[in-house]
Amino acid sequence: MVVDVLVWIFGTMFAVAALLAVIRIIRGPSSIDRMVASDALLTILICVLVADMIIRGHTDTLPLVLALAMTAFIASIAVARHVTRQEANASERF
């Protein structure tokens, strides 16, 4: 009974956080804001999958969690490098 209530509470919190992250991805205003929001969304998805593994007592989705974590990490590095190059090019113009 208590576990069911906690699942609903945490599920609602995860859903609200995911909705806010999607709104930030859509509204921007910069690519950095969108990247941080997409990282947050992936982190929320990873947390939901890990919570499901804990509640149900399985490890079936562990490869998916690891793949999502690796994707988020590589995407963050790629965007950071891209933004750094853009800033370096912009400073060379002036």
Secondary structure, 3 states (H helix, E strand, C coil): CHHHHHHHHHHHHHHHHHHHHHHHHHHCCCHHHHHHHHHHHHHHHHHHHHHHHHHHCCCCCHHHHHHHHHHHHHHHHHHHHHHHHHHHHHHHHC
